[in-house]
Amino acid sequence: MLFVACAGSSSDKNSDENTEVILIRKTSEYVLIPDSSEVTWNRYLNQKPTKQNVQIFGFSVEADLGEVEMTTSGTANVRSGNLILIDFNPVEALIIFDMQSFKLAKEKGKGLFDVKNYPECSLHIKSFEEQGDAYLVSSELTIENTTKETQFELNVTENVDKIVLSGSFKINTLDYPLRDNVTAADVNQDVITINFVIPFTLFQETTEKISNGEVIETETTSID
């Protein structure tokens, strides 16, 4: 939403040359509320028969493992994040997930996520494109120092003094360094779906006055 203030005399034939156009740009920064957030996950694994080394009585033995098909699910936590709106439109967001809260975290050398060395993963939403009542967002998902681009549908709703982001995205485990002893040839599908409902509360607002493409005045207000 842009406001334009014009100064000058309309009776002056050269009024356009004396008119100053002031644009008002409002940037609102929201912070994530971890305790009020809801995150669930669902993993579907369909793996072909493979040969893997297993420990039997202290010895490493190559064994034939049959086809595996299973579904597991659980909940997870978020640690922090923020959301930026410019002129009341969402433009960027960051969500930090607590990987230690996933049941898939590695314990005693087993599991999917190396939470000892990588306790967090980040979802950086870089653009919002309106599509009906929702947004198509383009984002970067970083897990264990590996970043992949992903797109998904996101709902943005206002709830009293908060803004809530809700949606879901998928993690193809083979896109990240998670499956040490398995290659793409061994797996039909191994996908984790993350569903989330995450509220953000207003932290601060910055109002800028812009003239001729330059910011001439800035006022920032922090929200208690």
Helices and strands as residue ranges (DSSP letters): E 4-7, H 15-18, E 20-32, G 34-36, E 38-47, E 50-56, E 59-65, E 68-86, E 89-98, G 99-101, E 120-131, E 134-143, E 146-159, E 162-172, G 173-175, G 184-186, E 187-211, E 214-222
